[in-house]
Amino acid sequence: MGCCGVRHEDSAAREGGDAALWVRQDDDGGFELNLIAPAINCAACISTLEKGLKEIPALTFARVNFSLKQVRVKWRDPDFDPAEVIAKMDELGYTARPFDPAESGFSRDDEEARELLRALAVAGFAAGNIMLLSISVWAGAQGSTRDLFHWISALIALPAIAYAGRPFFRSAWRALSRARMNMDVPISLAVLTAAMMSLYETANHQPHAYFDAAVSLLFFLLIGRYLDHRMRARARSAVSQLMTLSATGAMVTGDDGKRRFLPMSALKPGMRVSVAAGERIPVDGVVEEGRSDVDVSLITGESVPEPAGPGHKVYAGAMNLTGPLVIRLTAHGEDTFLSGIIRLMATAEQGKSAYVRLADRLAGYYAPAVHVLAGLTLGGWLWWTDFVWPVSLLHAISVLIITCPCALGLAVPAVQVVASGVLFRNGVLIKDGGALERMAEIGTVIFDKTGTLTLGDMKLVADGPLSADSLALAAGLAAGSSHPLSRALVRAVEERGIEPALVVNVIEHPGRGLSGAWRGRALRLGSREWCGVSERDAPDPGLPQLAFAMEGRPPVLFSFTSELRPDAAETIRRLQRAGLRVEMISGDREAPVRAVARALGIRTWKSGWSPQQKLAYVEGLTKAGGKVLMVGDGINDAPALAAGYASMAPSSASDIGRTAADMIFVGSSLRAVWLAIAVSRRARRLMTQNFAWALVYNVLAVPVAVLGYATPLFAAVAMSASSIIVVANSLRLGLMDGRLRKSFALPSGAPSGAGDNREKKAA
């Protein structure tokens, strides 16, 4: 268990000695082990674990991944026992087990959310009923009637506190047992001492009891804790989804010609692996037999499949689309390109894990100050009253309650909820509340091309006159294919009002194209080579093309390009006017990337980049002090999305891309990127205002409690009032919605000064 959150026992947890079974050797001859630590829940967990693991001399590397709840360690000594790492983590208070790639590791988060929700329901039910009973006491009930109401309140409050307060009590105990302090220590002290003091007062027939204050305090704090947990829980690692692309084995053809399925552990380089059409390629290798079209969006991000034939390199995770292939295995398991992407993702996500939120930073100073203040109050009143401890303890409890970080606990979640609503109404979904804070600090925005700046669907480009009969015949052939370019051709022909011709004997030739016949004349549609087009006759323009050949006629070329999002140019201009640096990196070829950059006014762009190059570029900018917003959609963008200071993806993105991103935007509009930055800047200012108000409230209220003018009930009411003010201030963000819509309705041809002024007001 860790310094905060819920401890989760794992009945299937492996013994420490079994950790050696999960060790893998890295490229430089060292050893590496990934461990799951379910109780990693905050920034303090990261620093505690990394600092503690550095005390093991043999370890050369120790890094905590917050979003994955993983700990990654490395060492070089072959005699080192990895069980020492698990033992050290247990000593630090964190149950750990080797990471099994077959599990996602997040089911426990869901259990924690359910526990918080149950605790919130119990606290709310108890607070409501105790408040009803308290009304009678406040109305003047005396004697045995008042005592009866107090005892009934105690019967409701004590079990409710014991159940609903567990998340705070566990966290406080873990911190204190390891000589540390966190925000849950003063919360637990305030709740427990108020309850015990109330029980003492009730047993001694005193007029005041504060069960309502203790339970209401828990209720408000649980609201903030649950909202914060839900925001954090929305950020799910893409690694677990990426692992679903990894095969468990492959169909191997032996020297005797027999085919059999072998698990991944039994595969060896040089084996012949058969992959049927429609199957995902399980290993890295070189095609020996067959031709097909292969979806390589994993590598390039482009939606147009590439032909694969003998001699072509293919990678694990790519989808074999049209024909069977026999592949000579060169790498499998942990050595494949896909496994490399998974490791890149895990490494990249650690950058965001190091981010410490505003509330976490403030908690490091606030909690010790509260304890010192309450202790001084207790000591001062004991001295002043000649050690009359009930009165002294009562005033100390009032200090703990009135300084309770309820407003601080709501300062961030309340703004996050309102900001989420504003962005949701504008087509943006927030997965990680911390992204709002990071987005406000962005200095550079990097876009992927296909599916991000463009819509992903291919559009026919009319470079020259295209005859109606060529279009009709080509569309007649293309109608029998599911290839993206074929579908785009049919769509373009129908938009022109041309009826596709009736082509017979259509045959698909994997990796090449289609053949058929029309009125006894042979037709072909597909690659330039398949249709007899040479580079000398027609130079390759760098755009995706389909060639069409009809017996007795010269070939015709159809070029395609991705259609830009309708407001991409306006969005880029607004980002640039706001002082942000805008760049584009793509796995596509140079010609289409250059054309998009020129159309949108993007001066810095890169083409033909692999996922590793994209990741290295983003990490390089980050190391140089840049705050990068990465906007992409494909699996090949996922490592860069994870490495970015903040990230966004369209709803049309791959599952992996959507999971790796902090925010998702729906629809074809790219304005969501500008809106997200504008709302995030405003949200961060409101968070800062909320913290400032909470501190001002404490400055004003603490002297009242210290001097003995505030009972615990008054303190609870004041604390609740401060929380209401924080929530009301957060709701001001909702007023921004209309201004944002009106601001982006500015015509694209308006003078730049007008646009700048509106941006400043909105942001």
N, C-alpha and C positions, 0 to 999 in steps of 0.2 A: 504494500500500500504506500501511497505517496503523501505529500504534505497537504493535499486537499482532495476533495471529491470522495468517492466511495470505494471501499476496498472490495474487490471481487475475487472470491475464492474460485479456483479452477480445479475441479475434481479430476480433470484429465491432465493436470500440470505434470510435466516430465521431471524426473529427478535431475539434479544438477549434473550428474555424471553423463547423462545422455546428451548434454550440450555438444560434446565432441562430435556427435553424429551429424551435426548441422553446420559444422565449420567448413568453409570453402577456401581454397587457395586462390589468391588474387594474382593479377598479371605480373607483379614485381616480386613474386616468391614469398610474400607474407601470407598471413592467415586472417580471415574475416568471419565475424559472427553477428547475425542480426537477432535481437531479442525483443519480445513483446512485453511491455510494461503497462498494463491496462490502467493503472492509477495515475499516469501522467496527465495532469489536468491544468497546469498553469505555468507561468514563466518561472516561478520559484522551483518547480520540479526540474526544469531544464538545468538551471545553474547548480542545484543540489547534486543531481546525478553526474553531470559532467565534471564538477569539481571533485566529487568523491571517487569517481573512476580513475581520475588522473593520479590518485594515490597508489594505484597498482603499477609498479615499476615496469612490468613487461609490456604494458599497453602502449602502443605508439599513436593511437587515435581513439577517441571516444566522442561520439556525437549523438544527441537526442533529437529525434524527429517528433515534434509535437503532434502534427496532424495524423501521422501514422501510429503514434504511441509506440514507437520503436526506439531501440538503442543499438547503435552500430559501433562495434569495437574492432580494432586491428592490432595485431602483434606479429613479431618475426621469429620468436623463439619456438622451435617445434616441440619443445618439452613443456610449454606452458599449458596448464589445465584450465580450459574455459569455464569450468565450474566455479573458479575463483570469482569470475565476473558476477555470476548469479548470486554467490554468497555475499559479495560486497553490496550488490543492489538490495538484497534482503536486509543487510545491516543498515542501509540507508532508509529502509522502510518501503521498498518497492518490490512486490512479488514479480518475478520475471520468468519467462520460459522462452525457449528457442522459437523463432518465427517460422511458422509453417506456411509456405506460399499458397497452400490450398484453402487457407482461411482468411477472411477479410479482417477479423480482429475488432469489428466495430459493434457487434451485438451487445456488448456490455455497456456501450454508450447509450443504447436504447433503453437498457434496464435502468441506468442511472436517471434518464429522463422520466421514466415511469415512476421511479421512486420519488423524485422531486415533485412530480404532479400529484402523487398520492399525498405527500406531506403537505403540499399547498392546499389540497382539498380539506384535509383534516384540520389544519390551522384555521382556514377560513370558516369552516363549520363551527369550530370551537369558539373562535373570536365572536362570531355573530350571536351565539347563544349566551356567552358570558356578558356581552354588552347588554343584552336584554335583561339579564338578571341584575346588572349593575345599575340600570335605570331606576329600579325600585330602591336601591341603596341611596342613590343620589337624590331621590325624591323624599328621603327622610325616614326610611325604615330604621327602627331602633331595636335594641335588645336581642331577644331570641330570633325574631324575624330576620334581622340583619345578619346574625350569625348563620342562620339556615341558608340564606342566599350565598353567603361566603363559602359555606361548606359545599353547596351544590356547584358553585363556580370552581372550587378546588377539585371536585370529582371530575369535572369536565376538563379543566386546564392541565392537571398534572399528567394524565395519560397522553393528552394531545401534545404537550411539550416534549415528553419522552419520545414520542414517535416522530413528530414533525421536526424536532430539533436535531435529529441524528446526523444529517449532513454537516451541520456546523459543529456539533460536539465531537464527532470523529476527527474532523479536520483540526480542531483546536487541540485535541489530545495528542495527535500525531506531532503537531508543531511543538507543543510543550515538552513532550517526552524526548525530543531531540534538541532541546534548548534553543528552539526557534520561535519566532513570533509571526502570526499572520492576522488578517482581519477577522477571522472567525473566533479568535480568543476573546476579544472584548464583547463580541456578540454573545458567546456562550456564557460568559461571566454575568452579563447583564440579565439574560433570560433566567439563568439558574438562580442567581441571588435574589432577583425579584420574586420568583416563585417560592423560594424557601422563606424569604422574609414575609411574604403574604401568608404562607402556611403558619408561621410563628404568630403573626398578628391575629389570624383567625382563631388559633388555639387559645389565645389569651384574651379573646373577646374584645379586640381593639376595633375602632371604627373604620379603619382603612385596610383594604387588601388590594393587591395590584395584579391579580391574575389576568385581568383584561389587557393591561399594558404589556405583560410578558407574551401573551398569545398573539396580540395584534402586531407586536414587534416581529415575531416569527413570520406572521402572514405577509407583511410588507417585504421582509428580506427574502422570503422564498419566491415572491413574485420576481424580484430582480435576479435571483439565482437561476430560476427556471428560464427566464427570457435570455439571459446570457448563455446558458447551456444550449438552448435551442439554436442560437446564432452560431455557436461554436460547432455544434453537431452537424450543421448543414454543410460544413466544409469537409467533404469526404475525399480521401486520397484517390487519385486516379490509378495508383499502382494496383490496387486490388482488382479494378476492372480490366486493366491492361493484362493482368495475369490470366484472365479468362481466354485471351488469345493464345496462350501457351498450350501446346498439345501435351497429352499424357503419354503419347507413343506415336508410332508410325507403321504403315503397311510396307513391309520390306520384301523385295524379291530376291531370293537366294540364288546361289550358283546353279542349283538344281532346277531352277525355274519356278519353284513353289513360292507362293505368297503367304506371309504370316504377319500378324500384328505383334510388334515387340514394344515393350514399355520403353520410355525414354532412357532409363538407366542401362538398357541392354544394347542401345545403338552405338555404332562405332563409325568413324570416318571411313569413307569408301563404299559404304553400303548403298544399294540402289533402293530408293524410296518411291513408291507409286502414289500419285495424288490425282484423284478423280476430279472431273469438272464440278464446280460448286463447293469443293472442299478448301479449307484453309491449309496452307503449306506448313508442315510441322517442323521443318529443319531448314537451315541454310544449305545451299548446294548449287550445283550447276546442272542445267537441263541436259539430259543425254538423249531422250526420245520424246517425240510429240511436239505439238505446237498449240499455243493457247494465248488468250489475253489474260493478263494478270493485273489485279487491282493493287497498285503500289502506293496508294495514298499514305500508307504507314511511313514511307520514306520521303516522298516528295510532297505529299499533301494534295496532289492534283487528282481530280475525279476521273480523268481520262485514262483508261487502262492502257498498259503497254504490252506489245506483243512479246511473247517468249518462245524461243525455239532452241534447238541444240546449241550449246555453248553459252547461253544466257545465264547470268547469275540471278538466283531468286532467294528470297529471305523468308524466314519463319514469320508467321502472322499475316503474310500477304494472301489474298484470296485468288485461287485459280478459277477463272470464270467459264471458259468455253470448251476446253479440250483436256483429255488426260495427259499427264506428264510423268516421265520417269526421271528422277533427280539423283545425281551422285552426291551423297551426303558429304559436306565439308565441316559443318559445325552443328551441334545440337545442345539442348538443355541450356545450361548457364552460359554457354559460349556463343549463342546465337545473337543476331542483330537485335531481335526483340528483347532478349534478356538484357542486352546492353542498354536499350531504351528504358527498361524497368529500373535498372540501376541509376541511370541518369535522372529519372523521375524522383527516386528516393533521395538522391543527393541534392537535387534542386529544391525539393520541398523544405530541406533543413534551413535554407536561407530565411524563409518566412517564419519558421519556428522560433528564430531568435528575436523576433519582434516583440517588444514589451508594450502592452497597451497603457493608455494614460492611467486607468484605474489601478493597474498593477504597480505602476511606478509610485503613485501616491500612497498606496497601501503600505509600502516599505517604511514610510515616515509616520503615517497616521496612527497605526496600531500601537507602537511603543509610546507615542505621546499620550494616547488615551489612557493607557495603563498607569503611566506616571501621574497623570492628573487625578485619576480616581484614587490612587494610593495616597497622594498628598492630601486629598480631601478627607479621606478616612482618618489619616493621622492627625490632621489639623482639628477635626471635630472631636476626636477622642481626647486630645489635649484640652480643647476648649470646654468640653462638657465633663471633664474629670472621668473619662473612660466610661461614659454611658454609651455602650456599643450599639444598641438598637437605633438610636438617633443618628449616630455616626455612620453606621452601615447604610441606613436609609438614604442619607445624602450622597454617599459614594455610589449607591445604586442609581440614584437620579443622574449623577454625572455620567455613568456608563450608558444609561439609556438616552440621555439628551445628546450625547456625543456619538451615539451609535451610527455606524456608517450606512444607514438605510438610504439617505439621499445620495450618498456616494455610490452605493450599490445600484441605484436606479439611474444615475446620471448618464451612463453610457447606454444600457439596454433601452431606456425610454426613447432616446434619440434614434437608436437603431431601428426600433419598431416604426416610428413615424417616418424616418427616411426610407425604410423598406416599402411603406405604403405609397409614398410619393413616387418612388422609382417604379414600383409595380404598376401604378396607374399610367406610367409612361413607358411601359414595356420592358422594364429591367428587373430581374430577380436577383436578390442578394443571397449568396450562400454562406458568406463569412462576414460577421459583423465587424471584425477587425479590418476588413478591406476598406470600410468607410474611412477609417483613420489613415490608412496607407494611401488611399486614392487621393486624399486632400494634399499630399506631399509630392505628387507626381511631377516630374520635370520633362520626361521623354515618353512619347507614345510610339510604340512599334507595332505596325500592322503586318499580318500575313496578307497575301493577295487573294488566292482562290478561296471562295466561300466567306471571305471577310470583307475586303473592299469590293469584291465582286459577288454576285449572287450564286455562283457555282454552276448554274445552268449555261450550257454552251449556246451561242448565237451565231447563225450563219452570216458570214461577212461577204458582201457582194463586191469583190475586187474589180470585177468587170461584168460584162453582159452575160447573164446566165439564161440560156434558152429554156422555154417552158417545157419542151419535150424532154430535155436532159434532166430537169428537176423532177418531172413526173416519173420518168423511168428509174432514176436513182432512188426516189422516195418509194417506189414500188418494191425495189430490192430491200431498202432499209427497213421497211415495215416488218420484215421477218426477223429483225435483230433487236436485242436489248442493249446493245452498245450505246453509251451516252451520245456519241457523235451521230449514230444512226437515228436515235430518237430526236436529236436536235434538228437533223435534216428533215425528217417527216414533219415536225412541228413548223419549221420555217416554210415548207411547201404548202401546208394547209393554211397558214396565215396569209399566203399570197393568193389564196383562192384556187389553187391548182389541185386537181384530182390525181392522186397517185395512180400510175398505170398498173394494170393487172399483169404481174410477172409470174411466170410458172417455173417449176423445177428449181426453186430456191434452195441452195445448199450453203451451209455455213462452214467455212474453212478456218479452224481455230488459228489465231495468230496472224491471219492474212486478210480475210474479208468474206464477202458473199459472192456467189455466182448464181445465174439464172438465165432465163430465156424470155424473149418477147417477140412474137411473130416470127419465130425461127431464128432469131439473131441472138448470139451469146452476149450476156451482160456480166460485168464485174464491178463490185464496189468494195473498196477497202484501202489497203496501204498503197503507197506510190509504186513500190516494187511489184505488188500483185497485179496492178493495172498497167504496168509497163511505162511508168513515168520516170525519166532519168533526171538527174540533177542538171545536166546540160540543157535539156528541153525546158525545164521549169525549176529554177532555184528554190530551195526550201525557205519559206518566209519566216520560219521559226514558230508559226502558229499551228495548232492541231489541224490536220487536213484529212479529208476523204477524197480518194481518187475514184472517178467513174469512167469505165471503158465500155464502149459498145462496138461490136464487130462492124468494121468498115468505117469507123469514125475515130478522130483523134481523142485521146483522153481529156476529161474535164476535171478540174480540181475545185473542191469546195473547202474554203478555209473557215475556221470557227474561232470565236473569242468569247471570253466570259463577260457577261453584261455587268457593268458597274452598278452598285447600289444607287438608288435614285438621288440621295442626298449626300453621297460620299464626298463630292467636291466641296459642298458648303460646310460639312463637318470638319474637313481638313483645314479649310480657311479659318474657321472659328478657333480651332485648337492652336493654330499658328498665331493668330491675333492675340490669344490669351498668353502668349509667351512660351508655349510648349514646343519642344523639338519633335517633329514628326518624321518617322522613317518607315521603310518597308523592307521586309526580308521574306524571300519566297524560295521554294524548292523548284519552281517552274523555270523554263528556259529564259534566256536573256531578252529576246524580242518581245514577248507578251508582257514581261515585267516592266521593261522600259516604256512600253506604250501606256500602261496603267499609270506609272509614275508621272509621265508627261501630262496625261489627261487630268491628274489630280493636283499637280503642282508639288509633288514630293521630290525633294532634291537628293536625298540620301536613300539609296535602295541597293539591295543585293539579290542576285538570282542564283538558282542552282544549289542552294544551300541545304545540307543534310540536317537532321535533328541535332546532331552533335555541334555543328557549326552555329546553329541558332542559339543553342544553350550557351556555348562559349561566348558568343557576342553579348548576350544579355548579362551573363556573369561578369564579363569584362567591364561593361558600363557600370554595373553595380559596385565593383571593386574600386572604380574610379570616383565613386561618390554619387553616381546617378541614381535617381528613383524612377524606375522603368515601369510603365503600364504596357503589358503585352496583350495584344488582341489577336487571337487566332482561332482556328476551328478544327484542325486535323489532328490525327494521332501524332504526326511528326512535329506539331507545335506544342504537344503536351509538356515536354521537359522545359521549354522556354516559358510556357504559361506558369508552370510551377515555380520557376526561378525568378520570374518578374516580381517586383515589389508589390504590384497588384496585377490582376489579369481579368480579361473579359472574353467571352465567346458567344457567338450567335446560337440561337436555339437549334439551328440546322446543323450545328457542329457534330462531330462524332461523339459517342458516349464518353470516350476518354477525354476529349477536348473539353466537353461540358463539365466533367467532373473535376478536371485540373483547374478550371477557372474559378475566380472568386465571385464573378457576376455573370449572369446570362441575359442577353437581350433578345427579344422576340421580334418577328416581323422583318421586313426588308430595309427598315430605316437604320442608318448608321448614327443618327443623332444621339442615340442612347449613350455613346461613348462620351460626348460632350456633356450630356445631362448628368451622367454618373459623376463626373468630375465636379460639376457645379454644385450638385446636391451634397457631395462628400465634403467640399470645402465649407459649405454652410453648416453641415452637421458637426464638423469638428469644432467650429466656433461655438455652437450651442453646447457641446460637451464641455468645453472649457468654461463657458458661462455657468453651467450647472455645478461644476467643481468649485468655481469661485463663490457661487451662492452658498453651497454647503459649508464652505470654510467661513464665510461671513456669518452664517447662521450660528456656527459653533462659537465664533468669537463673541457674539452677542448673548448666546444662551448659556454658555458655560459659567460665566460669573454668577448668573442667577442660581444655577444648581450648586455651585461651590459654596455660596453664601447661605444656602439652606432655604431659599425662597421657592424651590420647585420640588413638589412631591413626585414620586415615580409616575403617577397618573398624569400630572401636568407635563412631565418630561416626555411621556409617550405621545401625548397630544401634540406637543411642539415638534417632536420628531416626525410624526405623521404629516403635520402641516408643511414641514420643510420638504418632505417627499412629494406632496401635492404641488408645491411651487415648482419643483424640478420637472415634474411631469408636464405642468402647464407651460413652462418655458420650452420644453421639447416639442409641444404641439404647435408652436409657432412655425416650425419647419413646414407644416402642412400648408401654410399660406403661400409658400414658394411655388406650389404646383401651377397655379394659374399664370404666374409671371414667367415661368419656364416655357409654358406652351406658347404664350404671346411672344416671348423673345425669339424662339426659333421659327416663328412665322415670318420673320423679317425676310423680305425678298433677297435672293442671292445677289442681285445687282445693286443693292443699297450701298451707300458710301461706307467705307470701312470705319469711319469715326462713329457712326450710329451703332454699328454692330459692336464696337468696343465698349461703348457706354452701356449698352444693354447687358453685355456679358458681365461687366463689373458689378452691375446692380444684382443680376441673378446669382452670380457666384460669391 
